[in-house]
Every structure is written in C-alpha cells, then in structure tokens.
C-alpha cells in the first residue's frame, strides 16, 4: 500500500515536472557565480552608504523603519564580510552614553569589542562535536554517554509516565543539537521561583524549599569537565586559536576594558558552570565573521560534512523558518519581497541586556554578525539586522549577476566560421544566466527542444537558464541548463496543492543522449577566471568565446542591472 501511494506521488510530480516560468522555478542554491569583488561593486557600495545613513538616522532620532530603540542607552555592532575578501563589506558600531566603566566596560565599541553571545554559543558546541567525530555519535541516544539518565528514563512503575519524565533513551545527540528533542528548554535557569518578583501576590501558590531548583542558578557552580578536555579547553584550542578568534572566550571574562557592559546589573561577570556550552561564550563581530568565513572555506571540516550540517533538521509551523543543528534557517527572497528564494542560516541569542545574531548566506558566502547591549538591545538588534539584510541582499544579487555576466556572458561559436553554429549567453530579469540563442550546424536547438516538448506534451518552453553546480577547478566550471516551461493545460487561476514548481529538482539528467546529459554545460576558463569557451557536452563540441562578446556582455549587463 505504501509503495502504491509513493508511486502515485511520483506520478503527480512527473506530470508537474515541467515547471512554471517564475522565480521559484530554479535549483536550490546559488544562481550565479560567487562574487569575488564585492567591495568594488557599485551596487554594494550604494547599499553600504544606504545602511550607514539609515543607522545614523536611527541613532539620531531613536526611530527606524523597523521600530524604535533608545540609542543613548544601547550599544550595537554590525560587521558583514565576504568569504572571498578580507576587508569587511560594512563595519558599523555605536557606543551608548551610559556604560558601566567602573565594572570594566570599554568606553568605545569596535569590531573587536566583546559581547555576551548567549545561545550563539550552541553553534560552537555543535561545531566542536563535529571536529571530534561527532557524526559517529549523532544518532545514538544520550544514555550511551550519560548512563545515569537510564534510571531517569525508567523510574519505578508507580511513577512512570510519559507526561512526567523525559524519555532519555529515545533522545539522540543529534536531536539535542537540533533544538526539538522534546525536552524542556531551560530546566532551572529560567525558573520563575528564582526571580525576585512577587509571584505569590499575583496568584501563584507558595512553594516549599525543596521545589525551588538550586542547580543552574548557582554562580559558584564549577564547569563540567569530561574525560580529556574541558569544554573551555576544547573551544579555545580547537576553534578560537586555530581560527584567530582572539576576542572570544568562555564566561567569566578575564581582564577589564575588553567588553561592553551596560549600566546596571548586566550579568557580565556571571559564571555559567555547565551552561557555558549552551549560552556562556563571549565574542566580537570580528571573531564571529571569522567563524562564518571558516565554515564557508571548509577550513576545519570536510566540505561534505559542512553540507550535511547546513541543512534543516525539522520544520516549524512557519513556511519561512526551519530548524537545524542548531541553525535557525530563515527563508526570504533575493529581492526581499520579490525574486527567488534565499536561505539564511542564522543563530540568535538573548541573555539579560545582551542580544546576538549570526547570519550566514551560503548563496553568496557572506557572513553578518550583529551584537547589541543595553535596555533596548532586542529592539536595536532587530532594527540593525533588518536594515542591513533588506538593503544588502538585493545588492548581493546584483553583484553576483554583474560578475557572472562579465565572466561568462557573450557569443560563442566553434572554430571555423563555416560550421553555422553559435551560442549566445546573456542576462535578463530572470534568476540566472540565460541561453538566448543556440544554433548547431544550422539547427535551432531551442526550437528542437520545443518540438520534443510538443511531441511529449511537455508544455511551452519559456527559457533556458544556466545554474552553477559548484563543481569546478581552476580551469573548468560545471553548469546545468534548466528548461523553464509552462505545462500543457496549465491554468494559473486554479490553485494546486501539488505545486508544479516543486518538481524542478528532479529534472536534472532527465534526458540523456549517448550516456551524456542534455543539460550538462562546462565553461573552460582562462587564467583570470573568465570564460574562454563553453562545452555543451551533449554535442561533443567546444564553442569558443568570441573576442567582441567581452565588450558586448558588459553593454548588455548595464541594460539589465
């Protein structure tokens, strides 16, 4: 029965595999080459000026398009860096007028100023697990490593209840890392009974002393030391030092004048004990962007392990938020409200007067770190983040589009003018490079593709688009062609549960000719990384890039960017 249902779903997807010519009809991942000269791109430069202007206005007035915050009492830092360039795209900092200098606060915020990053610490915990063969333990229950929890999983019969106890023997290491294992979020550290507030006067019952947790809130609790290295030693020796993260460390901080401390009790000197691994690290925007760039560059983890890690582990009730280990994956669009889908791999944190957010954008290999401290830290972080991401994302697409077209767009033809073959690659308002014309030995191959679609009821071909596969060497870059089409009898006014756009991923390698995929293209690159030729592999022939097309591609680019 299960097989027949699965076969039916495959049949439905097959009927819909020729997808709509819309923004979502693309392959997941980068649409263009990664931009390698972001800082010199005009669109990026204009975006940075706009972000600075907006943030300065918010600091001056206390108002932003994304809410109000008191800039006189709240400090913040914003740093954005491309993995392919060492100089930040933007490095913007604001210092509050009210700092606890007597407690050791710095008097001026920079990219090296240290903040509490709270739950962003979880990223380093999971990362350190992967550095120590964590994939071998990922699907094993935590009771394999903490045997004491077995007894908690199987209490005496009269106390046994799935309502009252955690089923530790069914909770895996990976489930814990992915945030949705089913256990309570903050067992004792968030217990209301430990807070100085008159809860009983508001109607809650008085608690006997034995019901008030004493663990998790004891400032004198010693850090947990496992067999071998302590957690503090692990992150220091295996992450912070190798990656040059000189301003990152576990709480409590060592020394004065390194971090930002708002007025009042900000919890700066708190000892986190066993909770260091979940929320007790300190860092700066400079260090956090170094960490993001290291992930993109596969500096410590094999690329395949990074790819497996940067995937959703669970859905939420929102179509724009998925959960990873411990990623919070936000799905937006390249133009924010328009364009194709873009996934932001983020991790947020909040504790006391501190707010933190790390954002990785895999499609462009750009990392943003936003940190805030003060009474309005949450509002400030939201305003800074939204201002930056909503301005920067569309500009990154423009930069990637411009650089890709400069490197790859143009007219191509095989050696020998008598061959009557040509290929034209350009850009338009669509999500990727466009194959505008494709003639081989006098035959229009786009028209031939349409004839085949007509014969097989494949719909109307709207465009042929090229997408990078990520497979490349210094002299070759592999691409795939995606046929954007409108299915036969498609009626856009009729809502479909089985979205025709969803079958795009299954179209690759669908058509073969002599064992070679019809959609396979390989660009042959010169020493500067520009295309010298393109090889539509199914034709077993190489098309040379015509010299005049280098100039023509730039003219066409200015018309579309």
N, C-alpha and C positions, 0 to 999 in steps of 0.2 A: 504493500500500500504506500509506504514511504517513498519507494522508488518511483511509483507512478505519479505521485504528487510532484516530486522533484523533476521528473521528465516533463510534466505539464508546465512547470515554471520555466524550464529551459526553452520549451516551445514558445511560450509567450515572449520571452526575451529575444528569441531568434526572430520572431515576427517584427519586433520593435528595434532590431539591431541597427537598422539604418536610421540614424538619429536626426533630430531637428537641427537646422542651421541656426543655433542660438548659442549664447555664451557658455552654457553648461555642456555643450556637445564638444568635449575635449578630453584629453587624457589628464588624469590627476598628476600634479607636479608642475615643474617649470614649463612655461610656454615658449620661452626664448632662452638664448644663451645667458649664462650668469654675467651681469655687468661687472667688468673689471676696472672701469674708470668712472666710478660713481661720483667722485668729488669734482671732476671736471665737467660733469654733465649739467647743462643749463637748467633742465627741469628740477634736478636735485638741488642746485644752488638756489633756485627760486623757492623751493619748498622749505629749505632751511631758513631763509630770510623770513618767510611767512610764519614759521613756527616761532622763531625768536620774537617777531613782532607781536604775535598773539600772546605769548607767555609774558612778555614785558608789560603788555596791556593788562593782563590778569593780575600781575603783581602790583601794578599801579592802582588799579580800581577795585581789586578784590572780586572781580566778576570775569567769567569766561563763558563761552558759548555752551560749556558743559557743566556749569554750576559755579557757585561762589565758594571762596575759601579765604581765610584771613592770612595774608602773606606776611604780616608783621609778626605772627606767632609761629608760623610753619615754614620750615626749610624743605627744599627738594633738590634732586639731582636727576638729570636726563643725559644719557650717553647712548649713541647709536653708532655701530661700527659694521662695516662690511668685512667679511672673512678674507676678501681678496685685497684689502687695503689697510695699512696700519694706522693712518690718521682717521679719527672719528668723523662720521658724517655730520654729526652735531654733538656738541658738548656744552650743556647749559645747566647752570646752577644758581640757586637763590638761597641766601642766608637770612634767617629770621633775625629780628631785632631783639628777641628775648631768648637767650641761651643760658644754660647753667654752666657758666665758665668756671665757677668755683668747684663744680663737681668734675671738671676736667674736659669740658667741651672745647672743640676747636672754635675759633672766632670767625672763620671764613670757610665756606663749603667749596670743595673742588671735586674732581673726578676720583681723587684718592681718599676723600672723606669717608669714614666708616659709619655705617648704619647697622642696626639690627635688621636681619633679613627674615627672621621668623621662619615661616613654613617653606620658604625657598630653600632652606637647609635640606629639605627632603630630597631635592634633586641630587645633591652631593652624596647623600646617603645611598640612594639607589645606584648612582654612578660608581661609587666605591665598591658596591656589591658586584657590579659587572666587571670591574677591574680585578676582582678576586674570584673569577669563575662562577659568578652568580647565576648564569644560565643553567648550571648543573643543579642548582637548588630551587629554581624558580617555581616548579610545580610540586614541590614537596611540602607537606604540612609542617607548620611551625613546631609541632610537638616532636618532630625529629631532632630539633635543635634545642628546644627547651622542654625536656621531658616532664618537668614539674607541671606543665599545663595539661598533661594527660589526665591527671587526677581531677583537675578543674573541669575537664570535658566529661568525666564520668563520675559525678558525685553520688552519694548514697541515693538509693531508689526513691525514698520519700521526698528528696529534694530535687530530683531530676526533672527538669523542664526545659524545653527548647525556648520558652519565653524568658526564663531567668538566667540561663547560662549561655556562654559563648561556646560554640562547637569548634574548639581549637583544632581538633583532629581533622576537621574539614576545611580549615583555613590555611591556604598556602602562602608561601613567601611572596609570590607574585601578586596574590590578592591583597595582601597588606600593602604592598608598594603601589597598587593601583587605586587605593583610596576607598574602594567599595567592597571591602571584605565582609561587611555586616557587623563589625564590632563598633562599640561606641567611639565617638570622635575624640573627646578629651575626658577620659575617665574621671580624673580627680582634679586636674589643673583648672578645669572650668567649673568646679562645683560651687554653686551659689552660697552654700553654707560657709565657705571660707572667706567670703567677701564681706567687707564692712558696710552692710546695708541692713536696715530693719525689716527683714523678710517676714518675720512673725507678725509684725504690726500690720502687714499687708494681707495677712490671711493664711500664710503657710504655717504648718504645725512646727512646734518646737522640736528639736532633735536631741536625742541622748548623745553624749560624747562619743560613744562607740560608732555612731552612724556618720560622724563627721570625718572625712578622709584626712589622714595625716601624711599620706605619701603624695608626692607630686607637687607639693607646695612648700616643702622644707628647703630653705635656702642653704642649709648645711649638708644636703644630701650629696654624697660623693659620686662622681661619674662612674658609670658601669665599665668595668674592664673585662673584656672577654679574653679567651685564650689567645695569646700572642700579643697583638697591639690593642691599645685602647682606641676608641673612636676618634679622639682628638689626634692621636698619633697617626692614625690611618689617613684622615683627610689632609693633615699637614704634609706628611711625607709622600703621599701618593697622588695628591691633587694640587694643593696650593703651591708647594715648592716646584714641582715639575712644570707647572703652567705659569709660573712667575706671578702668582696672585699674592703679592707682598702685603696687601692690606686686608687679608682675610684670616679669620681665626675663630675658635670657639669662644663663647662667653665663659667667664667674665673677661673683659678686656684687660690687656696688660699695658700700663702706661697711660699718660694723660695727653690731651691735645691731639688725639687721633680720630675721634669720632664726634658726631653731632649729638648733643644732649639738650633737649628742650627744657624749659623751666619746669620745675615741679618734679614729682617722682615719675620718671620715665622708665624705670626698671632697668637702667643702663648697667648697673653692677650686679644684677641678679645672677645667681648660679643655677643653671638649669638641670644639673645632675643628669639622669638618664634621658631627659628630654632634649639634650643638645642635638641628638641625631634628627629630631623632628622639628626643632624650631630654635636652636640655640647658637646659630652661627652669625658672625659679623662679616660684612663685606662692603665693597665700594662699587660704584657703577663701572669704574675702570676694570676692576677684577672680574665682575660678573660678565662683562662683554668679552673678556679674555676667555672665560669658560665657554661661552656660547660659540666663539670662533674655533676653539679647540674641538668642540663637538662636530662642527661642520667640516673641519680639516682632518678628522679621524686621527688626531694626534696620539690618543691613547687606546681607543677602542677600534677594533676592525670595522670597516665600513658596513659589513653585513650585520654586525651586532648593533651598530647605531641605527641602521634602517629598521631592524626589528623593534628596537626600543622606541623609536619615534613613530609609533602607531597607536591608534585608540585601543584601549582595553575594554571599554564599556561605553554604552550610550547613556544619555540623560533624557529627561523629558523635553529638552530643547533641541531643535534642529541645528542650532548654531554652537552647541557645546558638547564635546566628547571628553572622556577621561582616559588618561594614560597612566604611566607609572613613573612619577606621579603627575604627569602633564595634565594641564587644563587646556584642551585644544579648542580654540575659538575659530569658527568658520565665518569668514566675511567674504567680500568681493574685491577684485583688483581696483575697482573704482569706488569702493565702499558701498554705494547703493546700486551700482551697475557693474558690468564686467563679469569675468569668470571667477570661480571660487578660489579662495586663498585660505590656507590653514595656518594659523598662528599657534605655535607650540609655546605655551606660557606656563609659568608657575608664580602664584601670588603668595603673599604672606602678610600677616597682621598681628601685631602684639603691642599692647599698651599704646604709646604715642608714635609707633613706627608702622609704616606701610611699605611694601616692596612688591615689585613685579619684574620678572624677567621674561622677555619675548624673543623667540627665535622664529625667523621667517625663512623656512627652507627653500622656497621658490627663488629667493634672491640671496640666500646665505647672509642675511643681515640680522644682527642681534641688537635689541634695545633693552636697556636697564633703566628702571625708574624707581627711585627711592624717595621717601618723604618722612619727615619727623616733625611732630608738633600736634597741637589740639585738633587741627583741621587736616591731618595727614591724609585721611581717606579721601576727602573732597579734593585736595590738591593733587593726589596721585591720579584720580580719575580725570581731572581737567588736563593735566600734563600729558597723560597717556593718550587720551582721545585726540587732543590737539596734534600730537606728534604722529600717531598712526594714521589718522584720517587725512593728513597732509602728505605724509611720506609714502604711503602705499601706492597711490596713483602715480607718483613721480618715479618710484622704482620701476613700475611697469614701463613708463615712457623711456627710462634709461636703458632697460633691458631690450626694449623694442628697437631703440635707436642703435645700440651697439650691435645687436644681432643683424640688423639690416645692413649696417656698414660693413660687417664681415662677410655676409652670405648673400645678400640680395644682388640681383643682376641678371644679365643674359648669358646663357651658356649654350655651347654648341660643340659637337665632336670636331676633332681636327679634320680639315678638308671641307671647303665650302659646298662642294657638290653633294654632300650627304643629305641635304634638305632636312636637317634635324635641328631642333632648338628647344630650349627650356628657359622660361622666364620666372624668376622668383622675386617677390615684392612683399610689401606690407599694405594693409588697409585698416579698417576699423575693427577687424576681427581679432581673435585671441592669439594668433600666431602668424608665422610666415605663410604666405600664400603662393601656391603654384599657379601662376596666372596663365601660362601657356606651356603646352608640352606636345611637341611635334617630333615624330621619329620616322625617318625615311619617308616623309611626305604624309604620314598618317597622324591625324589628330587623336592622341591617346585619351584626352579628356572626353572627346565625343565618343570614342570607342568604349570608354567606361560607362557612359550614359546608355549606349546601345545594349551593353550587357545588363545594365540595371533594368532597362525596359523589358528585355527578354526574360528576366527572372523576377519581375515585379518588385524591383529594388527601390523604386521611387525616383525622385528628381535630385540629381547631384547639384548642390549649390556651390561647393568649393572644395578644393584640395588643399589641406593645411599640413604643414611640416612641424613636427614636435621633436625636441631633443630627447634622446633616450638616456643620457648620462653615460653612455659607453663611448669613451674617447681616448685617444692617445695624443701625443704632441702633433701628429700629422693627419689624424683622421677623427671625424666626429660622426657617430651614427644617429640617423633621424628616422622617423616613421611618418608616412603620409596617412592622414585621416580623411576619409571621404564624408564631408558634411552633406547630408541629404534630407529630403522631406519624404516620408513614406507614402506609398500609394494610399489613397482614400483618407489621408490624414485631415482631420477637422480640428483646428485649434480651439474652436468654441466648445468642444466636448472634453470634459475633464477625464483623465485616465489615471487610475490608481497605479498601474504599471507604466511608469514614466518612460516614454520611448528614448529619452536621453540617457537613461541609466545603463543601457547596454553597450555603450561605446567601448568600455574596457575589453569586451570580448571580440572586438572586430579585428584586432591585430593578427597578422598571419592567417587571416581567414581565406585569402586567395593566394594560391601558390602557382608557380609556373616553372616546371623543371626543378622542383625542390627548393626554389628561392621565392621568398615572399614578395608579392607585387608591391607592397607598401614600404619596402626597405630602401633607404637612401643613405649614402655615405659621402660626406664632404671631405675632400682632400685639401689639407691646409698648408699654407706656406709657413715660413719661419716666424712670421708675425702673428700667426693665428687666423689670418684671413683665408677665405676660400679661394683656392686656385682652380678647383674643378669639383664637379659633383657626379656621383655614380648612382644612377637608378639601377639597382643591382639586377632587377629582373631583365633588363635589356642587355646585360653583359657588355656595357659600353660606358666610357667616361666622357662627360661633357666638360669642355674647358670653359672657364670663366673669361668672357671677352673683356679686353682691357677697358673699352669705353664704358662698360657697365659699372666700373668702380665709381665713376663720376655720376652716372645716371642714377645709381641706387641712392646716392646722397640727395640728389634733387627730388626723387620720389619720396624720400624719407621726410623731408621738410614739409611736404604737402599733407602728410598723414599724422605727424606727431604734434 
